[in-house]
Amino acid sequence: MHDHGLRASVAITASPRHHELIAPNGLGELQDTVRGLHQNGHPWVPCGLGTRLHWGAPLQPAADGGAQPRLSTRQLKRILHHAVDDLTVTVEAGLPLAELQAALAEHNQWLPIDWPWGSRPEPLLPEPCQSAGSIGGLVARGLSGGLRQRHLGVRDQIIGIGLLRSDGISAQAGGRVVKNVAGYDLMRLLCGSWGSLALIHSLTLRTQPIRPARAQLQLAGELQALEAWRAEVVASTLTPEWINWQGAPDTAWRIQVGIASVSDAAVEAQLSRLEALAAHHQLGAERHAWGSPLPAPAAPTGPCAWLLRLALPPARVADLLASRELASLSGWRGELAAGAGSGDLWQVSTSAADPSATPAYAVQAVRQRVAQLGGQLTVLVQPEPTDPSAALPAWLDAPARPLIEAMKREFDPLQQLSRGRLPGVATPYPLS
């Protein structure tokens, strides 16, 4: 066993109330630390940069009432292999997304993954000020944005994954080539697992050439006309990079579109068709410049009282936007992918104890309305209630809850990983 890993394991054994991130310096040290945790039966939390550990279901305390140790991959941030001609890149999971995008841009490539909510994607800023998230953290949460319209979700960019089981054993799935097939698709299973099944330590991802010609178009008008325009565009041969609903529940909604191609002429042709459709539906259309290949984050970087993730059929999003339940959310903003039906709603706040925060019953009413429309609502952030039992569950029980729990037992028999946080299980799962 490496000496560094042994010292890390001993430190955790002696002080399970450790609140700070434990960041081993390499895969060997990381593996030794995980083995020490497993041997001593300590619960722990896999994480990347640790900037969004407060999202989702609350973690259960350790046996003595202290916090679960957070085991971070922030020191594992190398680009291991970049096959420029094959459009693939292999990275360690702690690499920040902003740093990866900057490195790929030097070869005129990019990774078509949206900035996570609340990001400031400037690679020169120190973490956690930047807060653009690590690659491993993005995959573990599995949340996608408007770029799904053309590029699908984050899990569709993965062609290989390296992981550590809860006992410290390393495993690999997939490979470094796009056409590789290697047994069970662990990549899709771990995407969206929220650190409940394993720790991701490396990833191989598809990249794409940066399209040099880009422009944005903003549509404004009546909600029904916007929805009719959206439906017609999605069903057409047009190929926008993204189509997003943007706005505020208590004011007005608009649609923002991004177009990218290899030439200005191709972009102009698509913009002209989109504007013609807008005129047909009596909508206002306004062009805007678009610099970086990634859409600029729409969310603020400050604190929020509530942060909700929605996923529902794209054709039902307009029904939700027109609902009285959503209109009652004063001071909120939102961005939802019009072609995929997923996105975020949030209420900006000066502090977690902001007295103007929307009451939980109003958010619960929105959740019920989303369910009636055939969707799901996840509570990522909420105000800390006076009575903990009054807090909304981050997610509701999925129809496949028994299968989810069975998978958890197979991957993590001692129930060590992210105790209390298992997507698809509303109540804490059994610890034995």
LINFENQUI-V804312 format. One record per helix or strand of 2 or more residues. SS is the DSSP state (H for helix, E for strand). FROM is the first residue (numbers start at 1). TO is the last residue. If there is no record, write none. Layout:
((SS FROM TO) (SS FROM TO))
This chain:
((H 3 14) (E 21 22) (H 27 40) (E 44 47) (E 69 72) (E 79 83) (E 88 92) (H 97 105) (E 109 110) (H 135 141) (H 148 151) (H 154 157) (E 158 164) (E 170 174) (H 186 190) (E 199 206) (E 208 209) (E 213 220) (H 223 234) (E 242 247) (E 253 261) (H 264 280) (E 284 288) (E 304 311) (H 314 321) (H 324 327) (E 332 337) (E 342 348) (H 360 372) (E 376 381) (H 388 390) (H 401 411))
